Amino acid sequence: MNLGSTDLLGWAATAVFVASYFFGRPSLLRGAQMIGAVLWLIYGVMINAPPVIVANVLVFCAAAWTAFRKAPSPTV
């Protein structure tokens, strides 16, 4: 089996995505989601797939927003 760079990138993105389910800490989960989204985004560009590109821009933005937003102050 001869895998090209595009296929390898797709498999790497898949591995990161699946691995993210095993992270317990939210910060690690969000980081893995962001890395996976970037890999999928590059993959989408390489195969010229706008739905893959748009979906992963949205995933990256959502993960980044939840990772870096300020936690709400607890009410007493």
TORDODO-525094 format. One record per residue: residue number from 1; residue in one letter; x, y, z of N, C-alpha, C in turn. Coordinates in nm, 4 decimals. Example, Ala and Ser with C-alpha at 12.3 -4.5 7.8 and 13.67 -1.06 7.14 Angstrom:
REM residues 2
+-----+------+----------+----------+----------+----------+----------+----------+----------+----------+----------+
: pos : code :    neast :   nnorth :      nup :   caeast :  canorth :     caup :    ceast :   cnorth :      cup :
+-----+------+----------+----------+----------+----------+----------+----------+----------+----------+----------+
:   1 :    a :   1.3190 :  -0.5690 :   0.7800 :   1.2300 :  -0.4500 :   0.7800 :   1.3200 :  -0.3300 :   0.7800 :
:   2 :    s :   1.2850 :  -0.2250 :   0.7080 :   1.3670 :  -0.1060 :   0.7140 :   1.2900 :   0.0030 :   0.7870 :
+-----+------+----------+----------+----------+----------+----------+----------+----------+----------+----------+
REM end
This chain:
REM residues 76
+-----+------+----------+----------+----------+----------+----------+----------+----------+----------+----------+
: pos : code :    neast :   nnorth :      nup :   caeast :  canorth :     caup :    ceast :   cnorth :      cup :
+-----+------+----------+----------+----------+----------+----------+----------+----------+----------+----------+
:   1 :    m :   0.0850 :  -0.1177 :   0.0000 :   0.0000 :   0.0000 :   0.0000 :   0.0893 :   0.1235 :   0.0000 :
:   2 :    n :   0.0703 :   0.2100 :  -0.0973 :   0.1507 :   0.3304 :  -0.1112 :   0.0643 :   0.4509 :  -0.0778 :
:   3 :    l :   0.0918 :   0.5118 :   0.0378 :   0.0141 :   0.6273 :   0.0804 :   0.0852 :   0.7556 :   0.0402 :
:   4 :    g :   0.0103 :   0.8471 :  -0.0188 :   0.0653 :   0.9773 :  -0.0517 :   0.0571 :   1.0696 :   0.0688 :
:   5 :    s :   0.1139 :   1.1880 :   0.0543 :   0.1146 :   1.2827 :   0.1660 :  -0.0271 :   1.3253 :   0.2050 :
:   6 :    t :  -0.1159 :   1.3344 :   0.1087 :  -0.2540 :   1.3713 :   0.1386 :  -0.3204 :   1.2637 :   0.2243 :
:   7 :    d :  -0.3020 :   1.1395 :   0.1856 :  -0.3587 :   1.0291 :   0.2641 :  -0.2998 :   1.0245 :   0.4045 :
:   8 :    l :  -0.1686 :   1.0426 :   0.4139 :  -0.1052 :   1.0417 :   0.5459 :  -0.1594 :   1.1528 :   0.6349 :
:   9 :    l :  -0.1809 :   1.2695 :   0.5781 :  -0.2373 :   1.3797 :   0.6542 :  -0.3791 :   1.3468 :   0.7009 :
:  10 :    g :  -0.4578 :   1.2882 :   0.6141 :  -0.5931 :   1.2473 :   0.6523 :  -0.5926 :   1.1458 :   0.7654 :
:  11 :    w :  -0.5016 :   1.0498 :   0.7585 :  -0.4918 :   0.9500 :   0.8653 :  -0.4427 :   1.0124 :   0.9954 :
:  12 :    a :  -0.3497 :   1.1068 :   0.9860 :  -0.3013 :   1.1757 :   1.1063 :  -0.4142 :   1.2568 :   1.1700 :
:  13 :    a :  -0.4921 :   1.3249 :   1.0883 :  -0.6064 :   1.4013 :   1.1397 :  -0.7060 :   1.3094 :   1.2079 :
:  14 :    t :  -0.7298 :   1.1935 :   1.1482 :  -0.8206 :   1.0954 :   1.2081 :  -0.7679 :   1.0484 :   1.3429 :
:  15 :    a :  -0.6383 :   1.0205 :   1.3499 :  -0.5780 :   0.9730 :   1.4751 :  -0.5895 :   1.0776 :   1.5856 :
:  16 :    v :  -0.5645 :   1.2038 :   1.5525 :  -0.5753 :   1.3106 :   1.6524 :  -0.7203 :   1.3244 :   1.6987 :
:  17 :    f :  -0.8123 :   1.3188 :   1.6045 :  -0.9545 :   1.3294 :   1.6372 :  -0.9983 :   1.2184 :   1.7324 :
:  18 :    v :  -0.9616 :   1.0956 :   1.7006 :  -0.9991 :   0.9824 :   1.7861 :  -0.9301 :   0.9927 :   1.9219 :
:  19 :    a :  -0.8031 :   1.0300 :   1.9237 :  -0.7286 :   1.0417 :   2.0497 :  -0.7897 :   1.1468 :   2.1419 :
:  20 :    s :  -0.8511 :   1.2499 :   2.0844 :  -0.9088 :   1.3563 :   2.1670 :  -1.0174 :   1.3043 :   2.2606 :
:  21 :    y :  -1.0810 :   1.1946 :   2.2264 :  -1.1852 :   1.1373 :   2.3115 :  -1.1290 :   1.0786 :   2.4409 :
:  22 :    f :  -0.9994 :   1.0583 :   2.4477 :  -0.9382 :   0.9981 :   2.5648 :  -0.8771 :   1.0991 :   2.6612 :
:  23 :    f :  -0.8854 :   1.2272 :   2.6280 :  -0.8325 :   1.3303 :   2.7172 :  -0.9366 :   1.3658 :   2.8217 :
:  24 :    g :  -0.8954 :   1.3664 :   2.9480 :  -0.9862 :   1.3997 :   3.0568 :  -0.9879 :   1.5483 :   3.0887 :
:  25 :    r :  -0.8734 :   1.6115 :   3.0749 :  -0.8663 :   1.7551 :   3.1055 :  -0.9213 :   1.8360 :   2.9895 :
:  26 :    p :  -1.0125 :   1.9280 :   3.0181 :  -1.0705 :   2.0089 :   2.9103 :  -0.9664 :   2.0836 :   2.8277 :
:  27 :    s :  -0.8604 :   2.1324 :   2.8907 :  -0.7593 :   2.2064 :   2.8144 :  -0.6897 :   2.1159 :   2.7122 :
:  28 :    l :  -0.6624 :   1.9923 :   2.7494 :  -0.6016 :   1.8982 :   2.6548 :  -0.6992 :   1.8602 :   2.5445 :
:  29 :    l :  -0.8252 :   1.8426 :   2.5811 :  -0.9279 :   1.8102 :   2.4825 :  -0.9388 :   1.9212 :   2.3787 :
:  30 :    r :  -0.9467 :   2.0452 :   2.4247 :  -0.9589 :   2.1584 :   2.3324 :  -0.8346 :   2.1707 :   2.2448 :
:  31 :    g :  -0.7176 :   2.1505 :   2.3046 :  -0.5939 :   2.1553 :   2.2260 :  -0.5925 :   2.0498 :   2.1173 :
:  32 :    a :  -0.6327 :   1.9286 :   2.1516 :  -0.6372 :   1.8207 :   2.0520 :  -0.7407 :   1.8518 :   1.9439 :
:  33 :    q :  -0.8550 :   1.9080 :   1.9843 :  -0.9568 :   1.9450 :   1.8858 :  -0.9029 :   2.0505 :   1.7895 :
:  34 :    m :  -0.8298 :   2.1470 :   1.8429 :  -0.7746 :   2.2523 :   1.7579 :  -0.6693 :   2.1964 :   1.6621 :
:  35 :    i :  -0.5826 :   2.1102 :   1.7115 :  -0.4806 :   2.0489 :   1.6250 :  -0.5469 :   1.9630 :   1.5178 :
:  36 :    g :  -0.6432 :   1.8829 :   1.5588 :  -0.7160 :   1.7996 :   1.4627 :  -0.7859 :   1.8833 :   1.3565 :
:  37 :    a :  -0.8483 :   1.9928 :   1.3992 :  -0.9177 :   2.0793 :   1.3039 :  -0.8207 :   2.1413 :   1.2040 :
:  38 :    v :  -0.7027 :   2.1808 :   1.2503 :  -0.6028 :   2.2374 :   1.1591 :  -0.5577 :   2.1314 :   1.0583 :
:  39 :    l :  -0.5357 :   2.0094 :   1.1064 :  -0.4955 :   1.9023 :   1.0146 :  -0.6051 :   1.8747 :   0.9115 :
:  40 :    w :  -0.7306 :   1.8684 :   0.9573 :  -0.8414 :   1.8464 :   0.8644 :  -0.8572 :   1.9642 :   0.7688 :
:  41 :    l :  -0.8330 :   2.0845 :   0.8170 :  -0.8418 :   2.2036 :   0.7324 :  -0.7384 :   2.1963 :   0.6194 :
:  42 :    i :  -0.6158 :   2.1625 :   0.6543 :  -0.5107 :   2.1474 :   0.5521 :  -0.5474 :   2.0363 :   0.4539 :
:  43 :    y :  -0.5992 :   1.9266 :   0.5075 :  -0.6430 :   1.8153 :   0.4228 :  -0.7521 :   1.8614 :   0.3263 :
:  44 :    g :  -0.8484 :   1.9377 :   0.3786 :  -0.9557 :   1.9884 :   0.2936 :  -0.9046 :   2.0779 :   0.1823 :
:  45 :    v :  -0.8047 :   2.1598 :   0.2128 :  -0.7445 :   2.2449 :   0.1106 :  -0.6744 :   2.1583 :   0.0056 :
:  46 :    m :  -0.6034 :   2.0559 :   0.0521 :  -0.5292 :   1.9698 :  -0.0403 :  -0.6208 :   1.8941 :  -0.1360 :
:  47 :    i :  -0.7396 :   1.8556 :  -0.0895 :  -0.8315 :   1.7810 :  -0.1761 :  -0.9390 :   1.8718 :  -0.2362 :
:  48 :    n :  -0.9281 :   2.0028 :  -0.2100 :  -1.0227 :   2.1016 :  -0.2629 :  -1.1666 :   2.0665 :  -0.2241 :
:  49 :    a :  -1.1899 :   2.0551 :  -0.0931 :  -1.3219 :   2.0189 :  -0.0414 :  -1.3746 :   2.1298 :   0.0496 :
:  50 :    p :  -1.4471 :   2.2266 :  -0.0058 :  -1.4974 :   2.3375 :   0.0759 :  -1.5766 :   2.2958 :   0.2009 :
:  51 :    p :  -1.6607 :   2.1917 :   0.1959 :  -1.7309 :   2.1543 :   0.3198 :  -1.6362 :   2.1115 :   0.4325 :
:  52 :    v :  -1.5284 :   2.0434 :   0.3979 :  -1.4296 :   2.0022 :   0.4977 :  -1.3584 :   2.1253 :   0.5534 :
:  53 :    i :  -1.3274 :   2.2194 :   0.4662 :  -1.2589 :   2.3418 :   0.5079 :  -1.3465 :   2.4220 :   0.6030 :
:  54 :    v :  -1.4703 :   2.4492 :   0.5619 :  -1.5610 :   2.5307 :   0.6434 :  -1.5910 :   2.4629 :   0.7765 :
:  55 :    a :  -1.6195 :   2.3340 :   0.7734 :  -1.6512 :   2.2618 :   0.8968 :  -1.5368 :   2.2721 :   0.9968 :
:  56 :    n :  -1.4147 :   2.2615 :   0.9496 :  -1.3018 :   2.2619 :   1.0418 :  -1.2582 :   2.4006 :   1.0839 :
:  57 :    v :  -1.2880 :   2.5015 :   1.0045 :  -1.2695 :   2.6389 :   1.0521 :  -1.3650 :   2.6622 :   1.1690 :
:  58 :    l :  -1.4891 :   2.6155 :   1.1550 :  -1.5873 :   2.6309 :   1.2633 :  -1.5468 :   2.5520 :   1.3879 :
:  59 :    v :  -1.4993 :   2.4288 :   1.3692 :  -1.4549 :   2.3475 :   1.4826 :  -1.3378 :   2.4147 :   1.5531 :
:  60 :    f :  -1.2406 :   2.4631 :   1.4758 :  -1.1254 :   2.5304 :   1.5355 :  -1.1692 :   2.6532 :   1.6152 :
:  61 :    c :  -1.2567 :   2.7341 :   1.5563 :  -1.3029 :   2.8552 :   1.6254 :  -1.3787 :   2.8212 :   1.7536 :
:  62 :    a :  -1.4645 :   2.7208 :   1.7483 :  -1.5393 :   2.6812 :   1.8678 :  -1.4458 :   2.6290 :   1.9762 :
:  63 :    a :  -1.3488 :   2.5470 :   1.9377 :  -1.2543 :   2.4936 :   2.0360 :  -1.1688 :   2.6048 :   2.0948 :
:  64 :    a :  -1.1234 :   2.6967 :   2.0102 :  -1.0413 :   2.8078 :   2.0589 :  -1.1219 :   2.8982 :   2.1516 :
:  65 :    w :  -1.2455 :   2.9258 :   2.1140 :  -1.3296 :   3.0129 :   2.1965 :  -1.3538 :   2.9499 :   2.3342 :
:  66 :    t :  -1.3854 :   2.8210 :   2.3370 :  -1.4091 :   2.7561 :   2.4666 :  -1.2808 :   2.7380 :   2.5461 :
:  67 :    a :  -1.1671 :   2.7275 :   2.4777 :  -1.0398 :   2.7111 :   2.5484 :  -0.9916 :   2.8404 :   2.6121 :
:  68 :    f :  -1.0196 :   2.9527 :   2.5478 :  -0.9613 :   3.0783 :   2.5926 :  -1.0588 :   3.1771 :   2.6563 :
:  69 :    r :  -1.1860 :   3.1413 :   2.6620 :  -1.2809 :   3.2331 :   2.7249 :  -1.2591 :   3.2338 :   2.8751 :
:  70 :    k :  -1.3007 :   3.3400 :   2.9364 :  -1.2886 :   3.3492 :   3.0818 :  -1.4015 :   3.2680 :   3.1442 :
:  71 :    a :  -1.3669 :   3.1959 :   3.2484 :  -1.4691 :   3.1193 :   3.3194 :  -1.5603 :   3.2171 :   3.3931 :
:  72 :    p :  -1.6905 :   3.1891 :   3.3945 :  -1.7801 :   3.2788 :   3.4662 :  -1.7511 :   3.2788 :   3.6159 :
:  73 :    s :  -1.7685 :   3.3952 :   3.6761 :  -1.7476 :   3.4064 :   3.8201 :  -1.8600 :   3.3326 :   3.8925 :
:  74 :    p :  -1.8257 :   3.2560 :   3.9960 :  -1.9306 :   3.1849 :   4.0702 :  -2.0174 :   3.2852 :   4.1458 :
:  75 :    t :  -2.1458 :   3.2587 :   4.1456 :  -2.2380 :   3.3442 :   4.2203 :  -2.2569 :   3.2878 :   4.3594 :
:  76 :    v :  -2.2697 :   3.3783 :   4.4526 :  -2.2819 :   3.3352 :   4.5915 :  -2.4229 :   3.3504 :   4.6382 :
+-----+------+----------+----------+----------+----------+----------+----------+----------+----------+----------+
REM end
